[in-house]
């Protein structure tokens, strides 16, 4: 596998990261096998969060970090791991947000679950407009200075929010964000309007999450047919799936399937290859719940799409500039 610089940092990571959301995987042993197999295949970047756990069930909050800690035992120095803070982890008044209180408490809890003395990249899960930004950025910088994280970054920030943070970090002489993590796929191209030009100008790299469009480009769904009942979209109201198909996703799926057939690859592999073909993207995060999903997706990092295929995919997805979730 060819490794790339992680955003504006010098650390080298695989262009495909393993995300530990595990929306459809309730078995922690299977979760651990996926992580271990990813490392065996050369993926050295594992993306986690303090709220992640199987099945999006609040009672499992933190379980992904626990499983990750087990999986990297004896391999800690060979992997780059992220975790996140800000999202709600309970019902208490300080159980969410980016205050110094919450950040300092949650990093200790994450490190205990991960059974390590540091994470490599600590990410704000979202922008917190109720906490002064300088409070948040000083707290993150203190974590870097204390050795509890090597780098910092952000998720789900708008371009102006990233710029505001970077400028304030410069003024505070604080460790700057090295990456921004946001959704990007053939069915969600919103980043191209403002975030792409911003990261090109500031030298950040984007971690693209949901590169398969919340599973729409996994190969499990077909326009005109009901989504399988045991899938994410099958568990959602049917009208939501139909609305997404009518918004343009059906054209994207059909075009991606044609190109996948021409290349002798899967839809998911072509969709991932398209995401990684953009220089603004440092890393695409695959969220496979099984070893089979992982082994299929990793091939996408090896595919180089020709110009004609990229133009066809661009044209089919040109309308996808709004969220489909």
Secondary structure by P-SEA (a helix, b strand, c coil): ccccccccccbbbbcbbbbccccccccaaaaaaaaaaaaaacccbbbbcccccccccccccaaaaaaaaaaaccccccbbbbbbcccccccccccccccaaaaaaaaaaaaaaaccccccbbbcccccccccaaaaaaaaaaaaaaccccccccccccaaaaaaaaaaaaaaccccccbbbbbbccccccccccaaaaaaaabbbbbccccccccccccccccccccccccccccccaaaaaaaaaacaaaaaaaaaaaaaaacccaaaaaaaaaaccccccbbbbbcccaaaaaaaaacccccccaaaaaaaaaaacccccccc
